Amino acid sequence: MNRQTLKTLENCYKQHSLGAGNPQEVDLSTSWQPELLPDRCLRSVGREQAAQGNYTEAIALLSHLIDRHPDNAIDYNNRGLVYFQSGQLLSAIADYDKAIRLDPQLASAYNNRANFYAAKGHLSVALFDYDRALDLNPSYVRGWINRGITLRDLKRYEEAIENLDFALYLGQLQANIYAERGRTYHLWGDWNLAIADYGRALTYIERHQVPNSAVDYTRLRLQVDTWLAQLLRPLSS
């Protein structure tokens, strides 16, 4: 565990000590003691570390949670997601499978496992897991988006648009949905609708991207700019 992570954990240690009626300072300069941290701190800091790309630290924190609660499906699912983000796909699928065995009603685990299958090119298997996730949670926006992307990869463009339209109706992740719907129209050959949706995505990003926001649209903006440039290049030649 690096010193930057230790510094992030400092407030959790202090809060834990105060909560126990024991306000002594905890020395973080030489080692860290995750057993002193409450679950919520391990989960919170684990999410922060994963968001910053510090996957080894995030996995260490989540692994400690799993040691503490070996039957908690959510912790396995979260660690699987970090494994997936770090490219450790075999470890990711093992954690997703374990999460589903522990809690067959955990929609996000089916969605994450479907993402794994889609990344491996097993698109029909991925659709099966997306369907299971959406059966369990019909308002799961990411599930609808991911299902739409997979249908697009299968060149089932009309169905993909229907999925993305429904995701848009749910009122979350609009920039992502406009971008993916634009890409679908683009590949389907309806360039006017594609340009319109790319424009909507960029406008939404422009309005909602603020400094220190919890949502960083940098990668999405770059992706939309790339897709739009690909579309406009033949039009200008």
C-alpha positions as CSV (number, residue, x, y, z in Angstrom):
1,M,0.0,0.0,0.0
2,N,1.6,3.3,-1.1
3,R,1.9,6.4,1.0
4,Q,-0.7,8.3,-1.1
5,T,-3.2,5.6,-0.3
6,L,-2.2,5.6,3.4
7,K,-2.9,9.4,3.5
8,T,-6.3,8.8,2.0
9,L,-7.1,6.3,4.7
10,E,-6.0,8.6,7.6
11,N,-9.4,10.2,8.1
12,C,-11.0,6.7,8.2
13,Y,-8.6,5.6,11.0
14,K,-9.3,8.8,13.0
15,Q,-13.1,8.4,12.6
16,H,-12.9,4.8,13.7
17,S,-10.8,5.7,16.7
18,L,-13.2,8.4,17.7
19,G,-16.2,6.2,17.2
20,A,-14.7,3.7,19.6
21,G,-14.2,6.3,22.2
22,N,-10.4,6.1,21.7
23,P,-9.2,9.3,20.0
24,Q,-5.5,8.3,19.8
25,E,-3.6,9.1,16.6
26,V,-2.8,6.1,14.3
27,D,0.7,6.0,12.9
28,L,0.4,5.5,9.2
29,S,4.0,6.3,8.4
30,T,5.3,2.7,8.4
31,S,2.3,0.4,7.9
32,W,-1.4,0.3,7.4
33,Q,-3.9,-1.8,9.5
34,P,-7.1,-2.4,7.5
35,E,-8.5,-4.4,10.4
36,L,-9.0,-1.1,12.2
37,L,-11.2,0.3,9.4
38,P,-14.9,0.0,9.2
39,D,-16.4,-1.6,6.1
40,R,-17.7,1.6,4.7
41,C,-14.2,3.1,4.6
42,L,-12.7,0.1,2.9
43,R,-15.4,0.2,0.3
44,S,-15.3,4.0,-0.2
45,V,-11.5,4.2,-0.5
46,G,-11.5,1.1,-2.7
47,R,-13.9,2.9,-5.1
48,E,-11.7,6.0,-5.1
49,Q,-8.5,4.0,-5.8
50,A,-10.2,2.1,-8.7
51,A,-11.4,5.4,-10.1
52,Q,-7.9,6.7,-10.1
53,G,-6.5,3.6,-11.7
54,N,-4.8,2.4,-8.6
55,Y,-6.0,-1.2,-9.2
56,T,-3.6,-3.0,-6.9
57,E,-4.6,-0.9,-4.0
58,A,-8.3,-1.2,-4.7
59,I,-8.0,-5.0,-5.0
60,A,-6.1,-5.2,-1.7
61,L,-8.9,-3.2,0.1
62,L,-11.7,-5.3,-1.5
63,S,-9.8,-8.5,-0.7
64,H,-9.7,-7.5,2.9
65,L,-13.4,-6.9,2.9
66,I,-13.9,-10.4,1.4
67,D,-11.8,-11.9,4.1
68,R,-14.0,-10.2,6.6
69,H,-17.3,-11.1,4.9
70,P,-16.7,-14.2,2.7
71,D,-20.4,-14.5,1.8
72,N,-20.9,-10.9,0.6
73,A,-21.8,-11.1,-3.1
74,I,-21.4,-7.3,-3.6
75,D,-17.8,-7.3,-2.5
76,Y,-17.0,-10.1,-5.0
77,N,-18.8,-8.3,-7.7
78,N,-16.9,-5.0,-7.0
79,R,-13.5,-6.8,-6.9
80,G,-14.4,-8.5,-10.1
81,L,-15.1,-5.2,-11.7
82,V,-11.6,-3.9,-10.6
83,Y,-10.0,-7.0,-11.9
84,F,-11.8,-6.5,-15.3
85,Q,-10.7,-2.9,-15.4
86,S,-7.1,-3.9,-14.8
87,G,-7.1,-6.5,-17.5
88,Q,-7.2,-9.5,-15.2
89,L,-10.1,-11.2,-16.9
90,L,-9.8,-14.7,-15.5
91,S,-9.9,-13.3,-11.9
92,A,-12.8,-11.1,-12.9
93,I,-15.0,-13.9,-14.2
94,A,-14.2,-16.0,-11.1
95,D,-15.4,-13.2,-8.9
96,Y,-18.5,-12.6,-11.0
97,D,-19.4,-16.3,-10.9
98,K,-18.9,-16.3,-7.1
99,A,-21.1,-13.2,-6.6
100,I,-23.9,-14.8,-8.7
101,R,-23.6,-18.1,-6.7
102,L,-23.9,-16.1,-3.5
103,D,-26.7,-13.9,-4.7
104,P,-28.6,-15.0,-7.9
105,Q,-30.7,-11.8,-7.7
106,L,-27.7,-9.4,-8.0
107,A,-28.4,-7.7,-11.3
108,S,-25.1,-5.8,-11.5
109,A,-23.1,-9.1,-11.3
110,Y,-25.0,-10.4,-14.4
111,N,-24.3,-7.1,-16.2
112,N,-20.6,-7.2,-15.3
113,R,-20.3,-10.8,-16.4
114,A,-22.0,-10.0,-19.6
115,N,-19.4,-7.2,-20.2
116,F,-16.7,-9.9,-19.8
117,Y,-18.4,-12.2,-22.3
118,A,-18.8,-9.3,-24.8
119,A,-15.1,-8.3,-24.4
120,K,-14.2,-11.9,-25.2
121,G,-16.4,-11.8,-28.3
122,H,-19.1,-14.2,-26.9
123,L,-21.9,-11.8,-27.8
124,S,-24.9,-14.2,-27.6
125,V,-23.8,-15.4,-24.2
126,A,-23.4,-11.7,-23.2
127,L,-27.0,-11.0,-24.3
128,F,-28.2,-13.9,-22.1
129,D,-26.7,-12.3,-19.0
130,Y,-27.9,-8.8,-19.9
131,D,-31.4,-10.2,-20.2
132,R,-31.1,-11.7,-16.8
133,A,-29.8,-8.4,-15.3
134,L,-32.7,-6.5,-16.9
135,D,-35.3,-9.1,-15.8
136,L,-34.1,-8.5,-12.2
137,N,-33.9,-4.7,-12.6
138,P,-35.8,-3.3,-15.6
139,S,-34.6,0.2,-14.7
140,Y,-30.9,-0.7,-14.9
141,V,-29.7,1.9,-17.3
142,R,-26.2,0.5,-17.8
143,G,-27.7,-2.8,-18.6
144,W,-29.9,-1.3,-21.4
145,I,-26.9,0.6,-22.8
146,N,-24.6,-2.4,-22.8
147,R,-27.3,-4.6,-24.3
148,G,-27.8,-2.0,-27.0
149,I,-24.0,-1.9,-27.8
150,T,-23.9,-5.7,-28.0
151,L,-26.9,-5.8,-30.4
152,R,-25.1,-3.2,-32.5
153,D,-22.0,-5.4,-32.5
154,L,-24.2,-8.1,-33.9
155,K,-25.4,-5.7,-36.6
156,R,-29.0,-5.8,-35.1
157,Y,-29.2,-2.0,-35.4
158,E,-32.9,-1.5,-35.1
159,E,-33.0,-3.5,-31.8
160,A,-30.0,-1.6,-30.6
161,I,-31.7,1.7,-31.2
162,E,-34.8,0.4,-29.3
163,N,-32.7,-0.5,-26.3
164,L,-30.9,2.9,-26.3
165,D,-34.2,4.8,-26.7
166,F,-35.5,3.0,-23.6
167,A,-32.3,3.8,-21.7
168,L,-32.7,7.4,-22.6
169,Y,-36.3,7.4,-21.3
170,L,-35.0,6.4,-17.9
171,G,-33.3,9.8,-17.6
172,Q,-29.7,8.8,-16.6
173,L,-26.3,8.8,-18.4
174,Q,-27.8,10.9,-21.3
175,A,-24.4,11.8,-22.7
176,N,-23.3,8.2,-22.9
177,I,-26.6,7.2,-24.5
178,Y,-26.6,9.9,-27.1
179,A,-23.0,8.9,-28.0
180,E,-23.8,5.2,-28.4
181,R,-27.1,5.9,-30.2
182,G,-25.2,8.2,-32.6
183,R,-22.6,5.5,-33.2
184,T,-25.4,3.0,-33.9
185,Y,-27.0,5.3,-36.5
186,H,-23.5,6.0,-37.9
187,L,-22.8,2.3,-38.5
188,W,-26.4,1.7,-39.7
189,G,-25.8,4.3,-42.4
190,D,-28.1,7.1,-41.1
191,W,-25.5,9.8,-40.9
192,N,-27.9,12.7,-40.3
193,L,-29.3,11.1,-37.2
194,A,-25.7,10.1,-36.2
195,I,-24.5,13.7,-36.4
196,A,-27.5,15.0,-34.5
197,D,-26.9,12.5,-31.6
198,Y,-23.1,13.2,-31.5
199,G,-24.0,16.9,-31.3
200,R,-26.5,16.2,-28.4
201,A,-23.8,14.2,-26.6
202,L,-21.2,17.0,-26.9
203,T,-23.7,19.6,-25.8
204,Y,-24.7,17.6,-22.8
205,I,-21.0,17.2,-21.9
206,E,-20.4,20.9,-22.3
207,R,-23.2,21.8,-20.0
208,H,-22.5,19.3,-17.3
209,Q,-18.7,19.0,-17.1
210,V,-17.5,21.1,-14.2
211,P,-14.2,21.2,-12.4
212,N,-13.9,18.5,-9.6
213,S,-17.1,16.9,-10.8
214,A,-17.8,13.4,-9.7
215,V,-18.3,12.5,-13.4
216,D,-15.4,13.0,-15.8
217,Y,-16.5,13.2,-19.4
218,T,-13.0,13.5,-20.8
219,R,-12.8,10.0,-22.3
220,L,-16.4,10.2,-23.6
221,R,-15.7,13.5,-25.3
222,L,-12.6,12.1,-27.0
223,Q,-14.6,9.1,-28.2
224,V,-17.4,11.2,-29.6
225,D,-15.0,13.6,-31.3
226,T,-13.2,10.6,-32.9
227,W,-16.5,9.1,-34.2
228,L,-17.7,12.4,-35.5
229,A,-14.4,13.0,-37.3
230,Q,-14.7,9.6,-38.9
231,L,-18.2,10.4,-40.1
232,L,-17.4,13.8,-41.4
233,R,-14.2,12.9,-43.2
234,P,-15.9,11.2,-46.2
235,L,-18.4,14.1,-46.4
236,S,-15.7,16.7,-46.8
237,S,-13.7,14.7,-49.4
